[in-house]
C-alpha cells in the first residue's frame, strides 16, 4: 500500500522471457510468419503457463498474435 492505494508490480517470468524477447526480434526481422514463428517457439520450448486445471501446452497461433500486439 502506497498512500492508501494498492501498488502492483509485474515480475518477468525468467523461464519464458528469453523466448518472448527472441520472438519479438525474430518476427521484426521479417524472416518469420506467425506460423513459422509458432513452430520455432514450440521447438524452443515456449509453453503456456500451467494452471491447476490445465497442463502447459505450446502457445497457439492466436496467443502468439496477441503476444506480439501487446505493447505492455
N, CA, C, O and CB atoms as a CASP TS submission, in Angstrom:
PFRMAT TS
TARGET T0000
AUTHOR 0000-0000-0000
METHOD Language model
MODEL 1
PARENT N/A
ATOM      1  N   UNK     1       0.844  -1.175   0.000  1.00  0.00           N
ATOM      2  CA  UNK     1       0.000   0.000   0.000  1.00  0.00           C
ATOM      3  C   UNK     1       0.896   1.248   0.000  1.00  0.00           C
ATOM      4  O   UNK     1       1.803   1.379   0.822  1.00  0.00           O
ATOM      5  CB  UNK     1      -0.964  -0.007   1.228  1.00  0.00           C
ATOM      6  N   UNK     2       0.626   2.134  -0.918  1.00  0.00           N
ATOM      7  CA  UNK     2       1.334   3.401  -1.006  1.00  0.00           C
ATOM      8  C   UNK     2       0.276   4.501  -0.974  1.00  0.00           C
ATOM      9  O   UNK     2      -0.596   4.569  -1.840  1.00  0.00           O
ATOM     10  CB  UNK     2       2.228   3.485  -2.308  1.00  0.00           C
ATOM     11  N   UNK     3       0.369   5.340   0.019  1.00  0.00           N
ATOM     12  CA  UNK     3      -0.611   6.421   0.185  1.00  0.00           C
ATOM     13  C   UNK     3      -2.048   5.907   0.160  1.00  0.00           C
ATOM     14  O   UNK     3      -2.931   6.543  -0.416  1.00  0.00           O
ATOM     15  CB  UNK     3      -0.425   7.466  -0.907  1.00  0.00           C
ATOM     16  N   UNK     4      -2.276   4.762   0.784  1.00  0.00           N
ATOM     17  CA  UNK     4      -3.613   4.200   0.865  1.00  0.00           C
ATOM     18  C   UNK     4      -4.088   3.481  -0.373  1.00  0.00           C
ATOM     19  O   UNK     4      -5.233   3.032  -0.431  1.00  0.00           O
ATOM     20  CB  UNK     4      -4.555   5.256   1.175  1.00  0.00           C
ATOM     21  N   UNK     5      -3.211   3.363  -1.379  1.00  0.00           N
ATOM     22  CA  UNK     5      -3.581   2.673  -2.624  1.00  0.00           C
ATOM     23  C   UNK     5      -2.718   1.432  -2.782  1.00  0.00           C
ATOM     24  O   UNK     5      -1.548   1.410  -2.399  1.00  0.00           O
ATOM     25  CB  UNK     5      -3.420   3.611  -3.860  1.00  0.00           C
ATOM     26  N   UNK     6      -3.321   0.409  -3.351  1.00  0.00           N
ATOM     27  CA  UNK     6      -2.582  -0.823  -3.580  1.00  0.00           C
ATOM     28  C   UNK     6      -1.631  -0.632  -4.762  1.00  0.00           C
ATOM     29  O   UNK     6      -2.057  -0.243  -5.850  1.00  0.00           O
ATOM     30  CB  UNK     6      -3.552  -2.009  -3.836  1.00  0.00           C
ATOM     31  N   UNK     7      -0.362  -0.902  -4.550  1.00  0.00           N
ATOM     32  CA  UNK     7       0.644  -0.786  -5.607  1.00  0.00           C
ATOM     33  C   UNK     7       0.937  -2.185  -6.141  1.00  0.00           C
ATOM     34  O   UNK     7       1.294  -3.087  -5.383  1.00  0.00           O
ATOM     35  CB  UNK     7       1.953  -0.097  -5.079  1.00  0.00           C
ATOM     36  N   UNK     8       0.786  -2.351  -7.432  1.00  0.00           N
ATOM     37  CA  UNK     8       1.042  -3.651  -8.049  1.00  0.00           C
ATOM     38  C   UNK     8       2.281  -3.570  -8.927  1.00  0.00           C
ATOM     39  O   UNK     8       2.582  -2.531  -9.514  1.00  0.00           O
ATOM     40  CB  UNK     8      -0.178  -4.119  -8.877  1.00  0.00           C
ATOM     41  N   UNK     9       2.978  -4.663  -9.002  1.00  0.00           N
ATOM     42  CA  UNK     9       4.166  -4.739  -9.834  1.00  0.00           C
ATOM     43  C   UNK     9       4.044  -5.934 -10.773  1.00  0.00           C
ATOM     44  O   UNK     9       3.178  -6.793 -10.606  1.00  0.00           O
ATOM     45  CB  UNK     9       5.445  -4.847  -8.965  1.00  0.00           C
ATOM     46  N   UNK    10       4.908  -5.967 -11.736  1.00  0.00           N
ATOM     47  CA  UNK    10       4.943  -7.067 -12.699  1.00  0.00           C
ATOM     48  C   UNK    10       6.292  -7.746 -12.568  1.00  0.00           C
ATOM     49  O   UNK    10       7.332  -7.090 -12.511  1.00  0.00           O
ATOM     50  CB  UNK    10       4.698  -6.564 -14.168  1.00  0.00           C
ATOM     51  N   UNK    11       6.262  -9.061 -12.522  1.00  0.00           N
ATOM     52  CA  UNK    11       7.504  -9.823 -12.483  1.00  0.00           C
ATOM     53  C   UNK    11       7.717 -10.487 -13.836  1.00  0.00           C
ATOM     54  O   UNK    11       6.783 -11.024 -14.432  1.00  0.00           O
ATOM     55  CB  UNK    11       7.478 -10.881 -11.342  1.00  0.00           C
ATOM     56  N   UNK    12       8.928 -10.445 -14.301  1.00  0.00           N
ATOM     57  CA  UNK    12       9.279 -11.110 -15.556  1.00  0.00           C
ATOM     58  C   UNK    12       9.453 -12.592 -15.263  1.00  0.00           C
ATOM     59  O   UNK    12      10.128 -12.968 -14.305  1.00  0.00           O
ATOM     60  CB  UNK    12      10.581 -10.499 -16.191  1.00  0.00           C
ATOM     61  N   UNK    13       8.847 -13.426 -16.088  1.00  0.00           N
ATOM     62  CA  UNK    13       8.976 -14.873 -15.942  1.00  0.00           C
ATOM     63  C   UNK    13      10.343 -15.270 -16.504  1.00  0.00           C
ATOM     64  O   UNK    13      10.552 -15.205 -17.715  1.00  0.00           O
ATOM     65  CB  UNK    13       7.802 -15.639 -16.678  1.00  0.00           C
ATOM     66  N   UNK    14      11.266 -15.677 -15.646  1.00  0.00           N
ATOM     67  CA  UNK    14      12.623 -15.968 -16.124  1.00  0.00           C
ATOM     68  C   UNK    14      12.693 -17.147 -17.089  1.00  0.00           C
ATOM     69  O   UNK    14      13.647 -17.254 -17.859  1.00  0.00           O
ATOM     70  CB  UNK    14      13.520 -16.240 -14.954  1.00  0.00           C
ATOM     71  N   UNK    15      11.710 -18.022 -17.060  1.00  0.00           N
ATOM     72  CA  UNK    15      11.711 -19.184 -17.954  1.00  0.00           C
ATOM     73  C   UNK    15      11.221 -18.811 -19.353  1.00  0.00           C
ATOM     74  O   UNK    15      11.756 -19.306 -20.345  1.00  0.00           O
ATOM     75  CB  UNK    15      10.833 -20.302 -17.373  1.00  0.00           C
ATOM     76  N   UNK    16      10.217 -17.947 -19.443  1.00  0.00           N
ATOM     77  CA  UNK    16       9.615 -17.609 -20.731  1.00  0.00           C
ATOM     78  C   UNK    16      10.170 -16.327 -21.352  1.00  0.00           C
ATOM     79  O   UNK    16      10.083 -16.153 -22.568  1.00  0.00           O
ATOM     80  CB  UNK    16       8.134 -17.475 -20.567  1.00  0.00           C
ATOM     81  N   UNK    17      10.726 -15.447 -20.564  1.00  0.00           N
ATOM     82  CA  UNK    17      11.185 -14.142 -21.059  1.00  0.00           C
ATOM     83  C   UNK    17      12.176 -14.241 -22.223  1.00  0.00           C
ATOM     84  O   UNK    17      12.020 -13.506 -23.199  1.00  0.00           O
ATOM     85  CB  UNK    17      11.824 -13.373 -19.929  1.00  0.00           C
ATOM     86  N   UNK    18      13.177 -15.104 -22.167  1.00  0.00           N
ATOM     87  CA  UNK    18      14.101 -15.179 -23.315  1.00  0.00           C
ATOM     88  C   UNK    18      13.400 -15.591 -24.611  1.00  0.00           C
ATOM     89  O   UNK    18      13.760 -15.119 -25.689  1.00  0.00           O
ATOM     90  CB  UNK    18      15.225 -16.165 -23.014  1.00  0.00           C
ATOM     91  N   UNK    19      12.408 -16.464 -24.508  1.00  0.00           N
ATOM     92  CA  UNK    19      11.667 -16.889 -25.695  1.00  0.00           C
ATOM     93  C   UNK    19      10.836 -15.737 -26.254  1.00  0.00           C
ATOM     94  O   UNK    19      10.752 -15.559 -27.469  1.00  0.00           O
ATOM     95  CB  UNK    19      10.759 -18.086 -25.364  1.00  0.00           C
ATOM     96  N   UNK    20      10.228 -14.960 -25.372  1.00  0.00           N
ATOM     97  CA  UNK    20       9.398 -13.840 -25.809  1.00  0.00           C
ATOM     98  C   UNK    20      10.265 -12.766 -26.465  1.00  0.00           C
ATOM     99  O   UNK    20       9.898 -12.222 -27.506  1.00  0.00           O
ATOM    100  CB  UNK    20       8.613 -13.246 -24.617  1.00  0.00           C
ATOM    101  N   UNK    21      11.404 -12.464 -25.864  1.00  0.00           N
ATOM    102  CA  UNK    21      12.323 -11.482 -26.473  1.00  0.00           C
ATOM    103  C   UNK    21      12.753 -11.947 -27.861  1.00  0.00           C
ATOM    104  O   UNK    21      12.762 -11.172 -28.817  1.00  0.00           O
ATOM    105  CB  UNK    21      13.572 -11.264 -25.573  1.00  0.00           C
ATOM    106  N   UNK    22      13.106 -13.224 -27.951  1.00  0.00           N
ATOM    107  CA  UNK    22      13.534 -13.777 -29.235  1.00  0.00           C
ATOM    108  C   UNK    22      12.399 -13.692 -30.252  1.00  0.00           C
ATOM    109  O   UNK    22      12.634 -13.371 -31.417  1.00  0.00           O
ATOM    110  CB  UNK    22      14.001 -15.241 -29.070  1.00  0.00           C
ATOM    111  N   UNK    23      11.169 -13.978 -29.821  1.00  0.00           N
ATOM    112  CA  UNK    23      10.022 -13.942 -30.726  1.00  0.00           C
ATOM    113  C   UNK    23       9.823 -12.547 -31.313  1.00  0.00           C
ATOM    114  O   UNK    23       9.569 -12.407 -32.510  1.00  0.00           O
ATOM    115  CB  UNK    23       8.754 -14.388 -29.996  1.00  0.00           C
ATOM    116  N   UNK    24       9.939 -11.514 -30.473  1.00  0.00           N
ATOM    117  CA  UNK    24       9.795 -10.150 -30.985  1.00  0.00           C
ATOM    118  C   UNK    24      10.888  -9.828 -31.998  1.00  0.00           C
ATOM    119  O   UNK    24      10.607  -9.258 -33.052  1.00  0.00           O
ATOM    120  CB  UNK    24       9.830  -9.139 -29.832  1.00  0.00           C
ATOM    121  N   UNK    25      12.113 -10.182 -31.693  1.00  0.00           N
ATOM    122  CA  UNK    25      13.226  -9.897 -32.601  1.00  0.00           C
ATOM    123  C   UNK    25      13.088 -10.692 -33.898  1.00  0.00           C
ATOM    124  O   UNK    25      13.308 -10.151 -34.982  1.00  0.00           O
ATOM    125  CB  UNK    25      14.569 -10.219 -31.924  1.00  0.00           C
ATOM    126  N   UNK    26      12.729 -11.957 -33.794  1.00  0.00           N
ATOM    127  CA  UNK    26      12.600 -12.807 -34.982  1.00  0.00           C
ATOM    128  C   UNK    26      11.468 -12.327 -35.876  1.00  0.00           C
ATOM    129  O   UNK    26      11.626 -12.287 -37.096  1.00  0.00           O
ATOM    130  CB  UNK    26      12.364 -14.266 -34.577  1.00  0.00           C
ATOM    131  N   UNK    27      10.339 -11.965 -35.301  1.00  0.00           N
ATOM    132  CA  UNK    27       9.203 -11.503 -36.093  1.00  0.00           C
ATOM    133  C   UNK    27       9.517 -10.154 -36.740  1.00  0.00           C
ATOM    134  O   UNK    27       9.142  -9.910 -37.887  1.00  0.00           O
ATOM    135  CB  UNK    27       7.940 -11.397 -35.214  1.00  0.00           C
ATOM    136  N   UNK    28      10.197  -9.291 -36.014  1.00  0.00           N
ATOM    137  CA  UNK    28      10.554  -7.970 -36.550  1.00  0.00           C
ATOM    138  C   UNK    28      11.550  -8.081 -37.698  1.00  0.00           C
ATOM    139  O   UNK    28      11.605  -7.200 -38.555  1.00  0.00           O
ATOM    140  CB  UNK    28      11.136  -7.086 -35.444  1.00  0.00           C
ATOM    141  N   UNK    29      12.338  -9.154 -37.724  1.00  0.00           N
ATOM    142  CA  UNK    29      13.317  -9.326 -38.795  1.00  0.00           C
ATOM    143  C   UNK    29      12.647  -9.579 -40.139  1.00  0.00           C
ATOM    144  O   UNK    29      13.261  -9.373 -41.186  1.00  0.00           O
ATOM    145  CB  UNK    29      14.259 -10.473 -38.464  1.00  0.00           C
ATOM    146  N   UNK    30      11.395 -10.022 -40.121  1.00  0.00           N
ATOM    147  CA  UNK    30      10.689 -10.322 -41.352  1.00  0.00           C
ATOM    148  C   UNK    30      10.965 -11.710 -41.887  1.00  0.00           C
ATOM    149  O   UNK    30      10.428 -12.086 -42.929  1.00  0.00           O
ATOM    150  CB  UNK    30      11.042  -9.323 -42.382  1.00  0.00           C
ATOM    151  N   UNK    31      11.786 -12.477 -41.201  1.00  0.00           N
ATOM    152  CA  UNK    31      12.143 -13.810 -41.654  1.00  0.00           C
ATOM    153  C   UNK    31      11.123 -14.868 -41.239  1.00  0.00           C
ATOM    154  O   UNK    31      11.208 -16.015 -41.679  1.00  0.00           O
ATOM    155  CB  UNK    31      13.500 -14.179 -41.123  1.00  0.00           C
ATOM    156  N   UNK    32      10.161 -14.494 -40.398  1.00  0.00           N
ATOM    157  CA  UNK    32       9.186 -15.451 -39.883  1.00  0.00           C
ATOM    158  C   UNK    32       7.765 -14.962 -40.120  1.00  0.00           C
ATOM    159  O   UNK    32       7.479 -13.769 -40.016  1.00  0.00           O
ATOM    160  CB  UNK    32       9.415 -15.696 -38.391  1.00  0.00           C
ATOM    161  N   UNK    33       6.890 -15.887 -40.435  1.00  0.00           N
ATOM    162  CA  UNK    33       5.459 -15.628 -40.422  1.00  0.00           C
ATOM    163  C   UNK    33       4.952 -16.079 -39.052  1.00  0.00           C
ATOM    164  O   UNK    33       5.708 -16.661 -38.274  1.00  0.00           O
ATOM    165  CB  UNK    33       4.711 -16.375 -41.608  1.00  0.00           C
ATOM    166  N   UNK    34       3.696 -15.820 -38.757  1.00  0.00           N
ATOM    167  CA  UNK    34       3.165 -16.297 -37.478  1.00  0.00           C
ATOM    168  C   UNK    34       3.266 -17.816 -37.368  1.00  0.00           C
ATOM    169  O   UNK    34       3.603 -18.344 -36.308  1.00  0.00           O
ATOM    170  CB  UNK    34       1.707 -15.855 -37.308  1.00  0.00           C
ATOM    171  N   UNK    35       2.975 -18.512 -38.456  1.00  0.00           N
ATOM    172  CA  UNK    35       3.015 -19.976 -38.421  1.00  0.00           C
ATOM    173  C   UNK    35       4.428 -20.514 -38.206  1.00  0.00           C
ATOM    174  O   UNK    35       4.634 -21.415 -37.393  1.00  0.00           O
ATOM    175  CB  UNK    35       2.447 -20.541 -39.711  1.00  0.00           C
ATOM    176  N   UNK    36       5.401 -19.962 -38.933  1.00  0.00           N
ATOM    177  CA  UNK    36       6.774 -20.448 -38.761  1.00  0.00           C
ATOM    178  C   UNK    36       7.335 -20.041 -37.404  1.00  0.00           C
ATOM    179  O   UNK    36       8.118 -20.777 -36.804  1.00  0.00           O
ATOM    180  CB  UNK    36       7.676 -19.914 -39.882  1.00  0.00           C
ATOM    181  N   UNK    37       6.933 -18.873 -36.924  1.00  0.00           N
ATOM    182  CA  UNK    37       7.380 -18.428 -35.601  1.00  0.00           C
ATOM    183  C   UNK    37       6.776 -19.306 -34.515  1.00  0.00           C
ATOM    184  O   UNK    37       7.448 -19.639 -33.539  1.00  0.00           O
ATOM    185  CB  UNK    37       7.001 -16.952 -35.365  1.00  0.00           C
ATOM    186  N   UNK    38       5.518 -19.680 -34.678  1.00  0.00           N
ATOM    187  CA  UNK    38       4.868 -20.558 -33.704  1.00  0.00           C
ATOM    188  C   UNK    38       5.602 -21.902 -33.637  1.00  0.00           C
ATOM    189  O   UNK    38       5.842 -22.426 -32.549  1.00  0.00           O
ATOM    190  CB  UNK    38       3.373 -20.773 -34.072  1.00  0.00           C
ATOM    191  N   UNK    39       5.951 -22.445 -34.776  1.00  0.00           N
ATOM    192  CA  UNK    39       6.679 -23.716 -34.830  1.00  0.00           C
ATOM    193  C   UNK    39       8.050 -23.578 -34.171  1.00  0.00           C
ATOM    194  O   UNK    39       8.459 -24.445 -33.400  1.00  0.00           O
ATOM    195  CB  UNK    39       6.835 -24.190 -36.290  1.00  0.00           C
ATOM    196  N   UNK    40       8.754 -22.496 -34.470  1.00  0.00           N
ATOM    197  CA  UNK    40      10.082 -22.277 -33.894  1.00  0.00           C
ATOM    198  C   UNK    40      10.005 -22.130 -32.374  1.00  0.00           C
ATOM    199  O   UNK    40      10.861 -22.645 -31.656  1.00  0.00           O
ATOM    200  CB  UNK    40      10.734 -21.030 -34.513  1.00  0.00           C
ATOM    201  N   UNK    41       8.988 -21.434 -31.889  1.00  0.00           N
ATOM    202  CA  UNK    41       8.843 -21.265 -30.438  1.00  0.00           C
ATOM    203  C   UNK    41       8.505 -22.591 -29.755  1.00  0.00           C
ATOM    204  O   UNK    41       8.966 -22.852 -28.644  1.00  0.00           O
ATOM    205  CB  UNK    41       7.755 -20.225 -30.129  1.00  0.00           C
ATOM    206  N   UNK    42       7.713 -23.416 -30.409  1.00  0.00           N
ATOM    207  CA  UNK    42       7.410 -24.736 -29.854  1.00  0.00           C
ATOM    208  C   UNK    42       8.681 -25.565 -29.761  1.00  0.00           C
ATOM    209  O   UNK    42       8.896 -26.275 -28.779  1.00  0.00           O
ATOM    210  CB  UNK    42       6.354 -25.466 -30.714  1.00  0.00           C
ATOM    211  N   UNK    43       9.526 -25.473 -30.787  1.00  0.00           N
ATOM    212  CA  UNK    43      10.799 -26.204 -30.768  1.00  0.00           C
ATOM    213  C   UNK    43      11.734 -25.667 -29.689  1.00  0.00           C
ATOM    214  O   UNK    43      12.510 -26.423 -29.104  1.00  0.00           O
ATOM    215  CB  UNK    43      11.483 -26.118 -32.137  1.00  0.00           C
ATOM    216  N   UNK    44      11.661 -24.365 -29.424  1.00  0.00           N
ATOM    217  CA  UNK    44      12.491 -23.751 -28.383  1.00  0.00           C
ATOM    218  C   UNK    44      11.972 -24.062 -26.979  1.00  0.00           C
ATOM    219  O   UNK    44      12.695 -23.910 -25.995  1.00  0.00           O
ATOM    220  CB  UNK    44      12.553 -22.242 -28.585  1.00  0.00           C
ATOM    221  N   UNK    45      10.712 -24.499 -26.895  1.00  0.00           N
ATOM    222  CA  UNK    45      10.159 -24.891 -25.597  1.00  0.00           C
ATOM    223  C   UNK    45       9.228 -23.895 -24.940  1.00  0.00           C
ATOM    224  O   UNK    45       8.922 -24.039 -23.756  1.00  0.00           O
ATOM    225  CB  UNK    45      11.251 -25.158 -24.683  1.00  0.00           C
ATOM    226  N   UNK    46       8.763 -22.881 -25.674  1.00  0.00           N
ATOM    227  CA  UNK    46       7.823 -21.927 -25.086  1.00  0.00           C
ATOM    228  C   UNK    46       6.462 -22.587 -24.934  1.00  0.00           C
ATOM    229  O   UNK    46       5.913 -23.120 -25.899  1.00  0.00           O
ATOM    230  CB  UNK    46       7.714 -20.645 -25.954  1.00  0.00           C
ATOM    231  N   UNK    47       5.921 -22.552 -23.732  1.00  0.00           N
ATOM    232  CA  UNK    47       4.608 -23.110 -23.452  1.00  0.00           C
ATOM    233  C   UNK    47       3.777 -22.093 -22.687  1.00  0.00           C
ATOM    234  O   UNK    47       4.300 -21.109 -22.163  1.00  0.00           O
ATOM    235  CB  UNK    47       4.725 -24.428 -22.658  1.00  0.00           C
ATOM    236  N   UNK    48       2.479 -22.345 -22.630  1.00  0.00           N
ATOM    237  CA  UNK    48       1.611 -21.538 -21.795  1.00  0.00           C
ATOM    238  C   UNK    48       1.890 -21.898 -20.338  1.00  0.00           C
ATOM    239  O   UNK    48       2.466 -22.946 -20.045  1.00  0.00           O
ATOM    240  CB  UNK    48       0.106 -21.758 -22.159  1.00  0.00           C
ATOM    241  N   UNK    49       1.485 -21.037 -19.454  1.00  0.00           N
ATOM    242  CA  UNK    49       1.664 -21.336 -18.041  1.00  0.00           C
ATOM    243  C   UNK    49       0.652 -22.370 -17.578  1.00  0.00           C
ATOM    244  O   UNK    49      -0.523 -22.279 -17.935  1.00  0.00           O
ATOM    245  CB  UNK    49       1.541 -20.065 -17.204  1.00  0.00           C
ATOM    246  N   UNK    50       1.076 -23.345 -16.799  1.00  0.00           N
ATOM    247  CA  UNK    50       0.124 -24.337 -16.306  1.00  0.00           C
ATOM    248  C   UNK    50      -0.795 -23.718 -15.251  1.00  0.00           C
ATOM    249  O   UNK    50      -0.402 -22.798 -14.533  1.00  0.00           O
ATOM    250  CB  UNK    50       0.868 -25.556 -15.723  1.00  0.00           C
ATOM    251  N   UNK    51      -2.007 -24.227 -15.168  1.00  0.00           N
ATOM    252  CA  UNK    51      -2.952 -23.822 -14.138  1.00  0.00           C
ATOM    253  C   UNK    51      -3.345 -25.076 -13.368  1.00  0.00           C
ATOM    254  O   UNK    51      -2.996 -26.182 -13.781  1.00  0.00           O
ATOM    255  CB  UNK    51      -4.211 -23.102 -14.753  1.00  0.00           C
ATOM    256  N   UNK    52      -4.053 -24.930 -12.275  1.00  0.00           N
ATOM    257  CA  UNK    52      -4.464 -26.132 -11.542  1.00  0.00           C
ATOM    258  C   UNK    52      -5.321 -27.086 -12.379  1.00  0.00           C
ATOM    259  O   UNK    52      -5.305 -28.294 -12.145  1.00  0.00           O
ATOM    260  CB  UNK    52      -5.228 -25.733 -10.302  1.00  0.00           C
ATOM    261  N   UNK    53      -6.064 -26.559 -13.346  1.00  0.00           N
ATOM    262  CA  UNK    53      -6.932 -27.427 -14.140  1.00  0.00           C
ATOM    263  C   UNK    53      -6.397 -27.746 -15.532  1.00  0.00           C
ATOM    264  O   UNK    53      -6.936 -28.622 -16.209  1.00  0.00           O
ATOM    265  CB  UNK    53      -8.270 -26.795 -14.270  1.00  0.00           C
ATOM    266  N   UNK    54      -5.339 -27.048 -15.975  1.00  0.00           N
ATOM    267  CA  UNK    54      -4.795 -27.280 -17.319  1.00  0.00           C
ATOM    268  C   UNK    54      -3.280 -27.391 -17.279  1.00  0.00           C
ATOM    269  O   UNK    54      -2.596 -26.644 -16.578  1.00  0.00           O
ATOM    270  CB  UNK    54      -5.213 -26.152 -18.274  1.00  0.00           C
ATOM    271  N   UNK    55      -2.782 -28.336 -18.044  1.00  0.00           N
ATOM    272  CA  UNK    55      -1.332 -28.503 -18.152  1.00  0.00           C
ATOM    273  C   UNK    55      -0.769 -27.466 -19.130  1.00  0.00           C
ATOM    274  O   UNK    55      -1.506 -26.899 -19.937  1.00  0.00           O
ATOM    275  CB  UNK    55      -0.974 -29.948 -18.616  1.00  0.00           C
ATOM    276  N   UNK    56       0.524 -27.230 -19.052  1.00  0.00           N
ATOM    277  CA  UNK    56       1.190 -26.336 -20.008  1.00  0.00           C
ATOM    278  C   UNK    56       1.125 -26.964 -21.390  1.00  0.00           C
ATOM    279  O   UNK    56       1.200 -28.185 -21.531  1.00  0.00           O
ATOM    280  CB  UNK    56       2.672 -26.061 -19.594  1.00  0.00           C
ATOM    281  N   UNK    57       0.984 -26.117 -22.416  1.00  0.00           N
ATOM    282  CA  UNK    57       0.954 -26.608 -23.797  1.00  0.00           C
ATOM    283  C   UNK    57       1.623 -25.566 -24.681  1.00  0.00           C
ATOM    284  O   UNK    57       1.785 -24.418 -24.269  1.00  0.00           O
ATOM    285  CB  UNK    57      -0.517 -26.896 -24.277  1.00  0.00           C
ATOM    286  N   UNK    58       2.014 -25.953 -25.891  1.00  0.00           N
ATOM    287  CA  UNK    58       2.636 -24.973 -26.793  1.00  0.00           C
ATOM    288  C   UNK    58       1.686 -23.811 -27.050  1.00  0.00           C
ATOM    289  O   UNK    58       0.467 -23.979 -27.063  1.00  0.00           O
ATOM    290  CB  UNK    58       3.038 -25.638 -28.130  1.00  0.00           C
ATOM    291  N   UNK    59       2.255 -22.645 -27.252  1.00  0.00           N
ATOM    292  CA  UNK    59       1.472 -21.442 -27.489  1.00  0.00           C
ATOM    293  C   UNK    59       0.740 -21.556 -28.832  1.00  0.00           C
ATOM    294  O   UNK    59       1.313 -22.019 -29.818  1.00  0.00           O
ATOM    295  CB  UNK    59       2.380 -20.185 -27.462  1.00  0.00           C
ATOM    296  N   UNK    60      -0.517 -21.133 -28.861  1.00  0.00           N
ATOM    297  CA  UNK    60      -1.303 -21.208 -30.094  1.00  0.00           C
ATOM    298  C   UNK    60      -0.987 -20.012 -30.996  1.00  0.00           C
ATOM    299  O   UNK    60      -0.351 -19.045 -30.575  1.00  0.00           O
ATOM    300  CB  UNK    60      -2.821 -21.257 -29.774  1.00  0.00           C
ATOM    301  N   UNK    61      -1.441 -20.105 -32.227  1.00  0.00           N
ATOM    302  CA  UNK    61      -1.207 -19.020 -33.186  1.00  0.00           C
ATOM    303  C   UNK    61      -1.896 -17.738 -32.714  1.00  0.00           C
ATOM    304  O   UNK    61      -1.317 -16.656 -32.807  1.00  0.00           O
ATOM    305  CB  UNK    61      -1.717 -19.416 -34.595  1.00  0.00           C
ATOM    306  N   UNK    62      -3.116 -17.850 -32.212  1.00  0.00           N
ATOM    307  CA  UNK    62      -3.839 -16.652 -31.761  1.00  0.00           C
ATOM    308  C   UNK    62      -3.189 -16.058 -30.510  1.00  0.00           C
ATOM    309  O   UNK    62      -3.147 -14.838 -30.358  1.00  0.00           O
ATOM    310  CB  UNK    62      -5.317 -16.991 -31.477  1.00  0.00           C
ATOM    311  N   UNK    63      -2.687 -16.904 -29.620  1.00  0.00           N
ATOM    312  CA  UNK    63      -1.981 -16.397 -28.443  1.00  0.00           C
ATOM    313  C   UNK    63      -0.701 -15.682 -28.864  1.00  0.00           C
ATOM    314  O   UNK    63      -0.348 -14.650 -28.293  1.00  0.00           O
ATOM    315  CB  UNK    63      -1.656 -17.548 -27.464  1.00  0.00           C
ATOM    316  N   UNK    64      -0.010 -16.222 -29.854  1.00  0.00           N
ATOM    317  CA  UNK    64       1.203 -15.598 -30.356  1.00  0.00           C
ATOM    318  C   UNK    64       0.894 -14.235 -30.982  1.00  0.00           C
ATOM    319  O   UNK    64       1.618 -13.267 -30.752  1.00  0.00           O
ATOM    320  CB  UNK    64       1.888 -16.512 -31.379  1.00  0.00           C
ATOM    321  N   UNK    65      -0.163 -14.164 -31.757  1.00  0.00           N
ATOM    322  CA  UNK    65      -0.551 -12.893 -32.373  1.00  0.00           C
ATOM    323  C   UNK    65      -0.884 -11.858 -31.295  1.00  0.00           C
ATOM    324  O   UNK    65      -0.497 -10.696 -31.413  1.00  0.00           O
ATOM    325  CB  UNK    65      -1.762 -13.093 -33.318  1.00  0.00           C
ATOM    326  N   UNK    66      -1.592 -12.270 -30.257  1.00  0.00           N
ATOM    327  CA  UNK    66      -1.916 -11.350 -29.152  1.00  0.00           C
ATOM    328  C   UNK    66      -0.657 -10.902 -28.430  1.00  0.00           C
ATOM    329  O   UNK    66      -0.524  -9.732 -28.073  1.00  0.00           O
ATOM    330  CB  UNK    66      -2.878 -12.016 -28.156  1.00  0.00           C
ATOM    331  N   UNK    67       0.258 -11.822 -28.216  1.00  0.00           N
ATOM    332  CA  UNK    67       1.513 -11.506 -27.536  1.00  0.00           C
ATOM    333  C   UNK    67       2.292 -10.444 -28.317  1.00  0.00           C
ATOM    334  O   UNK    67       2.817  -9.495 -27.733  1.00  0.00           O
ATOM    335  CB  UNK    67       2.370 -12.780 -27.361  1.00  0.00           C
ATOM    336  N   UNK    68       2.361 -10.612 -29.637  1.00  0.00           N
ATOM    337  CA  UNK    68       3.132  -9.692 -30.458  1.00  0.00           C
ATOM    338  C   UNK    68       2.453  -8.313 -30.600  1.00  0.00           C
ATOM    339  O   UNK    68       3.114  -7.325 -30.920  1.00  0.00           O
ATOM    340  CB  UNK    68       3.351 -10.304 -31.831  1.00  0.00           C
ATOM    341  N   UNK    69       1.153  -8.256 -30.362  1.00  0.00           N
ATOM    342  CA  UNK    69       0.436  -6.979 -30.451  1.00  0.00           C
ATOM    343  C   UNK    69       0.338  -6.269 -29.113  1.00  0.00           C
ATOM    344  O   UNK    69      -0.114  -5.125 -29.053  1.00  0.00           O
ATOM    345  CB  UNK    69      -0.951  -7.202 -31.001  1.00  0.00           C
ATOM    346  N   UNK    70       0.749  -6.916 -28.055  1.00  0.00           N
ATOM    347  CA  UNK    70       0.616  -6.345 -26.717  1.00  0.00           C
ATOM    348  C   UNK    70       1.760  -5.362 -26.450  1.00  0.00           C
ATOM    349  O   UNK    70       2.912  -5.789 -26.362  1.00  0.00           O
ATOM    350  CB  UNK    70       0.599  -7.466 -25.643  1.00  0.00           C
ATOM    351  N   UNK    71       1.481  -4.062 -26.319  1.00  0.00           N
ATOM    352  CA  UNK    71       2.555  -3.095 -26.082  1.00  0.00           C
ATOM    353  C   UNK    71       3.158  -3.212 -24.682  1.00  0.00           C
ATOM    354  O   UNK    71       4.259  -2.725 -24.428  1.00  0.00           O
ATOM    355  CB  UNK    71       2.035  -1.689 -26.291  1.00  0.00           C
ATOM    356  N   UNK    72       2.434  -3.853 -23.793  1.00  0.00           N
ATOM    357  CA  UNK    72       2.908  -3.980 -22.418  1.00  0.00           C
ATOM    358  C   UNK    72       4.040  -4.972 -22.366  1.00  0.00           C
ATOM    359  O   UNK    72       4.587  -5.229 -21.293  1.00  0.00           O
ATOM    360  CB  UNK    72       1.773  -4.408 -21.475  1.00  0.00           C
TER
END
